[in-house]
Amino acid sequence: VTENIAPVSTNAGFTGSLVGQALQWNPTRPLLNADGSFNFDKGSTTINPLAMLAAYDDVSNLTNILGSISPSFKLADGLEYRFLYSINYGVGVRRSQIKSFINVQGVEDRGWANVGNNTLTTQQFTHTLSYNKDLSSAVSLNAVVGYEYQKFDNKGFSVTAQDFISDEIDYTNVLGSSTTNNRTIGSFADPIAELQSYFGRANFNISDRYLFTATIRADGSSKFGENNKYGVFPSFAFAWNLTNEDFLSGGLFDQLKLRLGWGQTGNQEFPSGSAQERFGLGANGSLTQENVANPDLQWETSTTINAGIDFALFDYRLSGSVEYFNKKGEDLLFNFQAIQPAPATRYWINLPGEVTNSGIEVALNAFIVENEGLSWQVGANASFLTNELQNYEGPAVLTGTLFGQGISNATSQRLANGQPLNAFYLREWNGLDDQGFDNLTDDGNTLFYLGDPNPNVLLGISTSLMVDKLSFTLNFNGAMGQDLYNNTANTVLPIGNLGSRNIDAKLVGTGEAIANSIKPSSRYLEKGDYLKLANATVSYDLGNLGKVIKSARLYITGQNLLVFTNYTGFDPEVNTVNERDGVPSAGIEYTPYPSARTILFGANFSF
């Protein structure tokens, strides 16, 4: 797979974002000179976005080789052994360059290039023994026990160079012609990660009325500390099919099922070798400690309780479900700032707290019209959610890094007990004062919890209409209750740009002083509620076209067609990564690449 990557980044800083430069470029200044050359604003941090497209070249090639074998043997009646071996060998090569004609500090008149190579090999061995048997006319058993081993090997290298003799050549082909003292070579080999698992599952079906499921996994990972490499994760589920009971048979319901469940899952997603003491070599041969060992680091565990009901009525023309869930995450894996002096700056711990996600999920599906040549179906689902960090006893953890000139290293979110995860922690903005400057509570010296980036409601709506051979399908999704931080408006389009760069149109006529400094505050918090027409399809079934073509269908599909929202940024489905020191964030927008509106035409044939 080959991919050409545009110079679009959500964490490239003030000068490195194509979207940011396009937004702030002075609209009265031409992008091209009269002779067709690029118009540069020399001595400025503003970069011509068309020149950026021409100067940046970033190509990635990914090659994957997949293989697997899975023989099975029947050992006895209902008893089967299966073996699986699979391998995934992937090699990625990324060749990046920036030509020297662009007015980027450190690159102008010098150029820059990098070639990186990454290899990831994943192997898996699985042995399973399954047993399927009707124990009586009313009871059936399905059981599986197994062993699984996985191995992950990740390594790579890169070469970076500067100072090339000509822009007419591909820098990545002539790295050796760069200036020697501006050439760097780096390589890495992550410690091999191994995951070993023992598991079992049993399903009992009694008269198709009472369904019992029990599972257990014992997972061991080489990533964890010496004292806690293994975690044990059980789960149980029960379902009662009430419509097969005599007292409900033949009644109003076509289906009525009650469900209960409890279970635990483990998480080991953090860098291999991070819990062990590791040393690295510096450029001058010095030995430095990279990791502080934590022999007590253990699996992050999520415990989920759920209860639900499934139903169907009117000959299955109306069906749906209602479910309550409560998911509690404990022993959260966290990259912690070490108190200095210390051998290394950071180390991994289990966070002393719990993240609780709970809510109710509702789904309905209705066949409103169902006749020959005409049918109309509508489906909808909604999740009502709450999120909170509980029983947290650790120090304050800041995240939600903000980008842009004037607010380097600023943050907007904080992990705190009793607050939603990634709660916004900001100065409180009360409008502009008489001189046109920000009016902040306590003059901006105090920060407050002022918003929640997590939605309270998630929505999904779909409908399909079929009239003879013509079909229409619409799919909507949405979210409500979340707050978003418009980092783009905060730092890319401020009033201080007036006279040299573009500004946000909303600032015109507000009386804001040009000297009003850029600072993070609740001024840039917005409601992120939205409803999006994610997909619409119109199709026509041509049917049988003769002896060769047995069926044919023509269609046109539109994706990301409409968004209903009051959010003033690019897209309320924010995808910017604004983590700090490995702590994730949510709900912050900074010069993201806009979601593409796509129209597809197609045809399906069968022969």
C-alpha positions in Angstrom: 0.0 0.0 0.0 1.4 3.4 -1.0 0.1 6.6 0.7 0.8 10.2 -0.1 0.5 12.2 3.1 -0.4 15.9 2.9 1.3 18.3 5.4 -1.6 18.1 7.7 -1.0 17.6 11.4 -2.9 18.4 14.6 0.2 18.8 16.7 2.7 20.5 14.3 2.8 23.7 16.2 2.2 27.2 14.8 4.1 26.9 11.5 3.8 23.3 10.6 0.1 23.0 9.9 -1.2 23.4 6.3 -4.8 24.0 7.5 -3.6 26.6 10.1 -1.5 28.4 7.5 -4.4 28.4 5.0 -6.8 29.8 7.6 -4.6 32.7 8.7 -3.2 33.7 5.3 -4.1 37.3 4.6 -7.0 37.1 2.1 -6.0 40.4 0.5 -2.5 39.0 -0.3 -2.2 36.9 -3.5 -0.8 33.4 -3.2 1.1 33.7 -6.5 3.2 36.5 -8.0 2.5 37.9 -11.4 5.1 35.6 -12.9 3.4 32.5 -11.3 6.0 32.1 -8.6 5.0 31.7 -4.9 4.4 34.8 -2.9 6.4 34.5 0.3 6.0 36.7 3.4 9.7 36.7 4.2 10.7 37.2 7.8 7.2 36.1 8.9 6.0 32.9 10.5 3.1 33.0 8.0 3.7 30.4 5.2 2.1 30.3 1.8 -0.2 27.2 1.9 0.3 26.5 -1.8 4.0 26.7 -1.3 3.7 24.2 1.5 1.9 21.7 -0.7 4.7 22.0 -3.3 7.6 21.9 -0.7 6.4 19.0 1.4 6.7 15.4 0.0 5.7 12.6 2.3 5.2 9.0 0.9 4.7 5.8 2.9 4.8 2.3 1.6 3.4 -0.6 3.6 3.9 -4.3 2.8 2.1 -7.0 4.7 2.7 -10.7 4.3 0.0 -12.8 6.0 0.0 -16.6 6.5 -2.0 -19.1 8.6 -2.7 -22.8 9.0 -5.6 -24.3 11.0 -5.9 -28.1 10.9 -8.6 -29.8 13.0 -9.1 -33.4 14.2 -12.2 -35.1 15.5 -11.2 -37.1 18.5 -14.6 -38.5 19.5 -18.3 -37.8 19.2 -18.7 -34.1 19.8 -15.0 -33.7 20.7 -12.7 -31.7 18.4 -9.1 -30.5 18.6 -8.0 -27.5 16.5 -4.5 -25.9 16.0 -3.9 -22.5 14.6 -0.7 -20.8 13.6 -0.6 -17.4 12.0 2.0 -14.8 11.1 1.8 -11.2 10.1 5.0 -9.7 8.8 4.7 -6.0 8.0 7.4 -3.6 6.7 6.7 0.2 6.5 9.0 2.7 4.8 8.3 6.4 5.0 10.3 8.9 2.9 9.7 12.6 3.8 11.3 15.8 2.6 10.8 19.5 2.7 12.4 21.6 0.0 14.7 24.5 0.9 12.6 27.2 -0.8 10.0 27.2 1.9 10.3 29.9 4.6 10.2 27.6 7.5 12.7 28.3 10.3 15.5 25.7 10.2 14.6 24.5 6.7 14.8 27.6 4.6 17.9 27.6 2.3 18.8 24.2 3.8 16.1 21.6 3.1 15.3 18.6 5.3 14.8 14.9 4.6 14.1 11.7 6.6 13.9 8.0 5.6 12.4 5.7 8.2 11.9 1.9 8.2 9.7 0.0 10.7 9.2 -3.8 10.9 6.6 -5.5 13.0 6.3 -9.3 13.2 3.3 -10.9 15.0 3.0 -14.6 15.5 0.2 -16.6 17.2 -0.2 -20.2 18.2 -3.6 -21.4 19.5 -4.7 -24.9 20.7 -8.4 -25.5 21.4 -10.4 -28.5 22.5 -14.1 -28.1 21.9 -17.0 -30.3 23.1 -20.6 -30.1 21.8 -23.1 -32.5 23.2 -26.8 -32.9 23.9 -26.7 -34.2 27.5 -30.4 -34.9 27.3 -33.4 -34.0 25.3 -33.6 -30.7 27.2 -30.0 -29.9 28.0 -27.1 -29.1 25.6 -23.5 -28.2 26.4 -21.0 -26.3 24.3 -17.5 -26.0 25.9 -14.1 -24.9 24.8 -10.7 -24.9 26.6 -7.6 -23.6 25.0 -4.1 -22.2 25.2 -2.7 -19.3 23.2 0.7 -17.7 22.7 1.4 -14.5 20.9 4.7 -12.8 20.1 5.3 -9.2 19.0 8.7 -8.1 17.6 8.9 -4.4 16.6 12.1 -2.6 15.4 13.2 0.1 13.0 15.7 2.8 12.1 15.7 6.3 10.5 18.1 8.7 8.9 17.6 12.5 9.0 19.7 14.9 6.9 19.9 18.6 6.0 21.8 21.0 3.7 21.4 19.7 0.1 22.9 21.1 -3.0 19.7 21.4 -5.1 16.0 21.3 -4.9 15.8 19.6 -8.3 16.7 16.2 -6.8 14.8 13.9 -4.4 16.5 14.4 -1.1 15.6 11.0 0.1 17.7 9.4 -2.7 20.8 11.3 -1.8 21.0 11.5 2.0 24.7 10.9 1.8 25.2 14.2 -0.1 24.0 16.2 2.9 26.3 18.0 5.3 27.8 15.4 7.6 27.4 17.4 10.9 23.6 17.8 10.1 23.0 14.1 9.6 21.6 11.9 12.3 21.0 8.1 12.5 18.6 6.5 14.9 17.4 3.0 15.5 15.3 1.0 18.0 14.3 -2.5 18.9 11.5 -2.8 21.4 11.8 -5.6 23.9 9.9 -8.6 22.4 6.4 -8.7 23.9 4.9 -12.1 24.7 1.4 -12.9 25.7 0.4 -16.3 27.0 -3.2 -17.2 27.7 -5.2 -20.1 29.2 -9.0 -19.9 28.6 -12.2 -21.8 29.0 -15.8 -21.3 28.1 -19.0 -23.3 28.8 -22.5 -22.7 27.5 -25.5 -24.5 28.9 -28.9 -24.4 27.1 -31.8 -25.8 29.1 -35.0 -26.3 27.0 -34.1 -23.1 25.0 -35.4 -21.2 28.0 -32.4 -20.8 30.4 -29.1 -20.0 28.9 -25.9 -20.0 31.1 -22.4 -18.9 30.0 -19.3 -19.0 32.1 -15.8 -18.0 30.9 -12.4 -17.6 32.4 -9.1 -16.3 31.1 -5.6 -16.3 32.7 -3.4 -14.0 30.7 0.3 -13.6 31.2 2.2 -10.7 29.7 6.0 -10.1 29.6 5.3 -6.4 29.7 4.4 -6.4 33.4 6.5 -6.4 36.5 8.0 -9.6 37.9 5.4 -9.9 40.7 2.2 -9.5 38.5 2.7 -10.9 35.1 -0.6 -12.8 35.2 -4.2 -11.6 35.5 -7.3 -13.8 35.8 -10.5 -12.5 34.2 -13.8 -14.4 34.7 -17.2 -13.7 33.4 -20.8 -15.0 33.8 -24.0 -14.5 31.8 -27.6 -15.7 32.2 -30.5 -15.3 29.8 -34.1 -16.3 30.4 -36.2 -16.7 27.2 -39.6 -16.0 28.6 -41.5 -16.5 25.4 -40.8 -20.3 25.7 -42.5 -20.4 29.0 -46.1 -21.8 29.0 -47.5 -18.7 30.8 -46.3 -16.4 27.9 -46.6 -18.8 24.9 -48.9 -17.4 22.2 -49.3 -14.1 23.9 -48.5 -10.5 22.9 -44.7 -11.0 22.6 -43.0 -12.9 19.7 -39.8 -12.6 21.8 -39.1 -11.6 25.4 -35.7 -12.3 26.9 -34.1 -11.1 30.1 -30.3 -10.9 30.3 -27.8 -10.5 33.1 -24.1 -10.4 32.9 -21.0 -9.8 35.0 -17.4 -10.0 33.7 -13.9 -8.7 33.8 -11.4 -7.9 31.1 -7.7 -7.0 31.2 -5.7 -4.3 29.4 -1.9 -4.5 28.8 -1.6 -1.7 26.2 1.5 0.2 27.1 5.0 0.1 25.5 7.0 -3.1 25.9 9.8 -2.9 28.4 8.4 0.1 30.2 8.0 -1.8 33.5 11.6 -3.1 33.4 14.8 -1.3 34.2 16.4 -0.3 30.8 19.4 1.6 29.8 20.3 3.3 26.5 23.5 4.6 24.8 23.9 8.3 24.1 25.5 9.7 21.0 28.9 10.0 22.8 28.8 6.5 24.2 27.4 7.5 27.6 25.0 5.1 29.4 21.7 6.6 30.5 18.8 5.0 32.4 15.6 5.1 30.3 13.1 3.3 32.6 12.7 2.8 36.3 11.6 -0.7 37.0 8.2 -1.3 38.7 8.0 -5.0 39.7 4.5 -4.5 41.1 2.9 -3.1 37.9 -0.2 -5.2 37.2 -3.0 -5.6 34.7 -5.5 -2.8 34.3 -8.9 -4.4 35.0 -12.4 -3.4 33.8 -15.4 -4.9 35.6 -18.8 -4.7 33.8 -22.3 -5.4 35.1 -25.2 -5.3 32.6 -28.9 -6.2 32.6 -31.1 -6.0 29.6 -34.3 -7.1 28.0 -34.9 -8.0 24.3 -38.4 -7.9 22.9 -40.4 -8.3 19.6 -44.1 -7.8 19.0 -46.6 -7.8 16.1 -45.1 -10.7 14.3 -41.6 -9.2 14.7 -42.6 -5.9 13.0 -41.5 -4.0 16.2 -38.4 -5.2 18.1 -35.9 -3.7 20.4 -33.9 -3.9 23.5 -33.2 -1.9 26.7 -29.9 -2.4 28.6 -28.3 -0.9 31.7 -24.5 -1.2 32.1 -21.9 -0.2 34.6 -18.2 -0.5 33.7 -15.5 0.3 36.3 -11.9 0.5 35.3 -9.3 -0.1 38.1 -5.5 -0.2 38.4 -5.4 2.1 35.3 -2.0 2.0 33.5 -0.5 5.4 33.8 2.8 7.0 32.7 3.8 9.0 35.8 6.1 11.9 36.3 9.0 10.9 38.5 9.9 13.2 41.4 13.3 14.6 40.7 16.1 13.8 41.2 15.4 10.3 39.8 17.2 8.0 37.4 14.5 8.5 34.7 11.9 11.2 34.2 8.9 8.9 34.0 7.7 5.5 35.0 4.6 3.4 34.7 2.2 2.9 37.7 -1.3 1.7 38.4 -3.3 4.8 38.9 -4.9 5.0 42.4 -8.5 5.5 41.3 -11.4 4.2 39.3 -13.0 5.3 36.1 -16.8 4.5 36.0 -18.8 4.6 32.8 -22.5 3.8 33.3 -25.7 4.3 31.3 -28.7 2.9 29.5 -28.8 1.8 25.9 -32.1 1.7 24.0 -32.7 0.3 20.5 -35.8 0.1 18.4 -36.5 -1.3 15.0 -39.8 -1.1 13.2 -41.2 -2.4 9.8 -43.7 0.4 9.3 -44.8 -0.9 5.8 -44.1 -4.4 4.6 -45.9 -5.2 1.4 -44.9 -6.7 -1.9 -43.2 -4.0 -3.9 -43.2 -1.5 -1.0 -41.4 -1.6 2.4 -40.3 1.0 4.9 -38.1 0.2 7.9 -36.9 2.6 10.6 -34.3 1.9 13.3 -33.0 4.0 16.1 -30.7 3.6 19.1 -29.6 5.9 21.9 -27.1 5.6 24.7 -27.4 7.7 27.8 -24.0 7.9 29.5 -22.3 9.2 32.6 -18.5 9.2 33.3 -16.6 9.9 36.4 -13.2 9.5 38.0 -13.7 8.1 41.5 -11.6 7.3 44.6 -8.6 9.0 43.1 -5.9 9.7 45.6 -3.0 10.7 43.4 -1.6 14.2 42.5 -3.1 16.5 40.0 -2.6 15.3 36.4 -2.9 17.9 33.6 -3.6 17.0 30.0 -5.3 18.5 27.0 -2.3 20.3 25.5 -3.1 23.4 23.6 -1.2 24.5 20.5 -0.4 27.9 19.0 1.8 30.9 19.2 1.7 32.5 22.7 0.4 29.5 24.7 3.2 26.9 24.4 2.9 24.1 27.0 -0.6 25.3 28.1 -3.1 22.7 29.1 -6.9 22.7 29.3 -7.9 19.5 31.1 -7.3 17.9 34.5 -7.9 14.5 36.0 -9.5 15.0 39.4 -11.6 13.0 41.8 -15.4 13.4 41.3 -15.0 14.9 37.8 -15.6 13.5 34.4 -12.6 12.1 32.7 -10.6 14.9 31.0 -12.8 17.6 32.6 -11.9 21.1 31.2 -9.9 23.1 33.8 -9.7 26.7 32.6 -10.0 30.4 33.4 -13.6 31.6 33.5 -14.3 34.2 30.8 -17.0 36.8 31.5 -16.8 38.8 28.3 -14.8 41.9 27.5 -14.2 44.8 29.8 -14.6 48.4 28.9 -11.2 48.6 27.3 -11.8 45.5 25.1 -9.7 43.1 27.2 -10.7 39.7 28.6 -12.7 39.9 31.8 -11.7 36.8 33.8 -12.8 35.7 37.2 -10.2 36.5 39.8 -8.2 38.2 37.0 -7.4 34.8 35.6 -5.4 33.6 38.7 -7.9 30.8 39.5 -8.9 27.9 37.3 -12.2 26.1 37.4 -13.8 22.9 36.2 -16.0 24.3 33.4 -16.9 21.6 30.9 -17.1 17.9 30.0 -15.8 16.6 26.7 -17.7 13.4 27.1 -21.2 13.2 25.4 -24.2 12.4 27.6 -26.2 11.0 24.7 -25.1 9.0 21.6 -27.7 8.7 18.8 -28.1 6.5 15.7 -31.0 6.6 13.2 -31.4 4.6 10.1 -34.3 4.2 7.6 -34.7 2.4 4.3 -37.5 2.6 1.8 -37.9 0.2 -1.1 -40.4 0.9 -3.9 -40.4 -2.0 -6.4 -36.7 -2.1 -7.7 -35.8 1.4 -6.3 -34.2 1.6 -2.8 -33.4 4.6 -0.5 -31.3 4.3 2.6 -30.3 7.0 5.2 -28.0 6.7 8.2 -27.6 9.4 10.8 -25.4 9.6 13.9 -25.1 12.2 16.6 -24.0 13.1 20.1 -25.2 15.6 22.7 -24.0 17.0 25.9 -20.3 17.3 25.2 -18.2 20.5 25.4 -15.5 21.2 22.8 -12.5 23.5 23.0 -11.9 25.5 19.8 -8.1 25.8 19.9 -8.2 26.9 16.2 -10.2 30.0 17.0 -8.1 30.6 20.2 -4.6 30.8 18.5 -4.9 30.7 14.7 -7.4 33.5 14.2 -7.1 35.9 17.1 -7.8 39.6 17.0 -4.0 40.3 17.1 -3.7 39.0 13.5 -5.6 42.1 12.3 -3.6 44.0 9.7 -1.2 41.1 8.8 -3.1 37.9 8.9 -6.7 36.6 8.8 -9.0 36.8 11.9 -12.2 35.1 13.0 -15.1 36.9 11.4 -17.0 36.7 14.7 -14.5 39.2 16.2 -15.4 42.0 13.9 -17.4 44.7 15.7 -17.0 43.3 19.2 -14.8 46.1 20.4 -12.0 43.7 21.3 -8.6 45.4 21.7 -6.0 44.3 19.2 -3.5 44.1 22.1 -5.8 41.6 23.9 -3.4 38.7 24.6 -4.0 35.1 23.6 -4.9 33.0 26.7 -6.8 29.8 27.2 -10.2 30.3 28.9 -13.8 29.2 28.7 -14.3 31.8 25.9 -13.4 29.0 23.5 -15.6 26.3 25.0 -18.5 25.5 22.8 -21.4 23.0 22.9 -20.6 20.1 20.6 -24.1 18.7 20.0 -24.6 17.5 16.4 -26.6 15.3 14.2 -24.9 14.1 11.0 -26.2 12.5 7.8 -23.4 10.1 7.6 -24.5 8.0 4.7 -27.2 8.1 2.0 -27.7 5.5 -0.8 -30.0 5.3 -3.7 -29.9 2.1 -5.7 -31.8 0.4 -8.5 -32.0 -3.4 -9.1 -31.8 -4.2 -12.8 -32.5 -7.9 -12.1 -31.5 -10.7 -14.4 -30.0 -9.4 -17.6 -29.7 -12.6 -19.5 -27.7 -15.9 -19.5 -24.4 -14.2 -18.5 -25.4 -11.6 -16.0 -27.7 -13.1 -13.4 -28.2 -9.9 -11.4 -27.2 -6.3 -11.6 -27.5 -3.3 -9.3 -26.6 0.4 -9.8 -26.1 2.7 -6.9 -25.0 6.2 -5.8 -23.8 6.8 -2.2 -23.0 10.0 -0.4 -20.9 10.1 2.8 -20.7 12.9 5.4 -23.4 14.9 3.5 -24.9 17.2 6.2 -24.1 18.2 9.7 -26.6 20.0 12.0 -24.7 21.7 14.7 -24.1 25.1 16.4 -20.4 24.3 16.8 -18.4 26.9 14.9 -15.3 24.8 14.2 -14.5 22.4 11.4 -16.3 19.3 12.6 -17.9 18.5 16.0 -16.6 14.9 15.6 -13.2 16.1 16.9 -10.2 13.9 16.1 -7.3 16.0 17.3 -4.7 14.3 19.6 -3.8 16.6 22.4 -2.3 14.3 24.9 0.4 15.3 27.4 3.1 13.0 28.5 1.1 10.0 27.3 -2.1 11.1 29.1 -5.0 11.1 26.6 -7.3 14.0 26.0 -10.7 14.5 24.3 -12.8 17.3 22.8 -10.1 19.7 21.6 -9.9 20.9 18.0 -6.8 22.3 16.5 -6.6 22.8 12.7 -7.9 19.3 11.9 -8.2 18.0 8.3 -11.9 18.6 7.5 -14.0 15.5 7.1 -14.4 14.7 3.4 -17.7 14.8 1.7 -17.7 11.8 -0.7 -19.9 10.8 -3.6 -19.6 7.2 -4.9 -21.1 5.7 -8.1 -21.0 2.0 -8.5 -22.4 -1.2 -9.9 -22.7 -4.8 -8.7 -22.9 -7.7 -11.0 -23.2 -11.5 -10.5 -22.6 -14.0 -13.1 
